[in-house]
Amino acid sequence: MNEPDNILDNFTDPDFVPTPIMQQAERVDHDAAVNAEEMDEEISVLSYNSIFMAPQPDEREKLLAANLAELRAAEAFLEEAGEAAAEEASGPEPMTIEEKLQERKEQAIGHVTGRAATQGNGKGFAHIIGNSKRIREIFGTVEKLADTDSTVLVLGESGTGKELFARSVHMHSPRRNKNFVVVNCGAIPEDLLESELFGHEKGSFTGAIRTRVGKFEMAHEGTIFLDEIGDMSPALQVKLLRILQQQEFVRVGSNQVIRTNVRVVAATNIDLEKAIKEKRFREDLYYRLNVIPIKLPPLRARKDDIALLVDHFIKRFNRSRNRGIAGVTPAAMKLLLEYEWPGNVRELENICERMVVIKGEGMIDVEDLPYQFISDANQDEQLYTDMLLVGAQEADLEPQAAAPAAATMDIPETGISLKEVVEEYEMGLIMQALEKTNWVKNKAAAMLGLNRTTLVEKLKKRGITR
């Protein structure tokens, strides 16, 4: 298919003749799109697929066909429902028919070319939000890797988006049409990780009722992303080193050598050089992995991106949680910018979801922020409110209900900080769980009813290591 100078011309040129695949896409039944919510749902599915498929040149015609169908659905809806319905369907800020159509056209262009026009963050990074200098530098590094197969080591604190950047490395590479396989080395028990990575033969251990293909076989001719590589045991580090050196491995319970062609992208939030000195990580493996290092900045070092991220998350949660938040007041944004964000982008995402869900509509203001953003004088009251929001019954928090626990502690006449007491009690429970599980974090997290990443962040915030 000949590519026009401007893809938008395809949608406005009266002489434009769609190819057969486009004609087939146009025959999509748009009756369901009369309802605004159903239309948005259909379009969101198309958009999701488009984002991850966009960098594939051989899929371009299919993507253009899908987005043409999306545009036709929007036009049919707007023509039938009229300007009033278009304003209702567009959320808190009304749009005219022309603006709505232009928005759909821009979305279609963005999905086909693999970039988000509204973010301006560079071609091929539509799923990464950011325009700060450091992020643009990383985009440049990833683009330079487009014609190479070099091993990449993504470094950064928890919550900085290491998997997103690893996926971008894959999508910019010649392997983008093949599998991108993710393995979280820290979330899988050590005795199961070898089988997960290399596969196993039937009967090789108790419970192995059938032969299983491992992740490295699944990633053949593609990319495997080894997250939290610093948590891998020394025994498995040796076997990983063999794959990096010779591109071959052996399944658990087998003697047959399997050759593979796979690119390895690894990531960690720990200091591997320190781990080497402490004999917890192999030096030769480190040098094999650290061919192309990509150091992701924490959110506190890229605060220019916070407003972009907040806007992105609010729009996303408005759609997924059926809310109508219009934005954030300058006073609230000032506090968001001053905060240090120990949990990085993941923490910001979770806080945005909380504010959107609880506030519901209108502008998010200072009083809508979680307790860590509020002055000490108001934190106890906010903590009480947060406990109610996460499911506690108000009666459970009354003094008489807490009498047995309170009886074990005398409150001095000068008073206490409820926040500090709660945090101390929480940390005591965390330390108990870690001791009982011999510091196996995934087991301790399960005992506490937490996600492993949440437990790791709490320990990191307190500076606690074994």
Sequence and secondary structure as in RCSB ss.txt:
>XXXX:A:sequence
MNEPDNILDNFTDPDFVPTPIMQQAERVDHDAAVNAEEMDEEISVLSYNSIFMAPQPDEREKLLAANLAELRAAE
AFLEEAGEAAAEEASGPEPMTIEEKLQERKEQAIGHVTGRAATQGNGKGFAHIIGNSKRIREIFGTVEKLADTDS
TVLVLGESGTGKELFARSVHMHSPRRNKNFVVVNCGAIPEDLLESELFGHEKGSFTGAIRTRVGKFEMAHEGTIF
LDEIGDMSPALQVKLLRILQQQEFVRVGSNQVIRTNVRVVAATNIDLEKAIKEKRFREDLYYRLNVIPIKLPPLR
ARKDDIALLVDHFIKRFNRSRNRGIAGVTPAAMKLLLEYEWPGNVRELENICERMVVIKGEGMIDVEDLPYQFIS
DANQDEQLYTDMLLVGAQEADLEPQAAAPAAATMDIPETGISLKEVVEEYEMGLIMQALEKTNWVKNKAAAMLGL
NRTTLVEKLKKRGITR
>XXXX:A:secstr
    SSTTHHHH TT    HHHHHHHTS  GGGGSHHHHHHHHHHHHHHHHHHTT GGGHHHHHHHHHHHHHHHH
HHHHHHHHHHHHHHT SS   HHHHHHHHHHHHHHHHHTS TTT   TT TT    SHHHHHHHHHHHHTTT   
 EEEE  TTS HHHHHHHHHHTSTTTTS EEEEETTTS HHHHHHHHHEE TTSSTT  S EE HHHHTTTSEEE
EETGGGS HHHHHHHHHHHHHSEEE BT   EEE   EEEEEESS HHHHHHTTSS HHHHHHHTTEEEE   GG
G GGGHHHHHHHHHHHHHHHTT EEEEE HHHHHHHHHS  TTHHHHHHHHHHHHHHHH EEEE GGGS GGGS 
HHHHHHHHHHHHHHTT  GGGGSTTTTHHHHTTS   TT   HHHHHHHHHHHHHHHHHHHTTT HHHHHHHHT 
 HHHHHHHHHHHT   
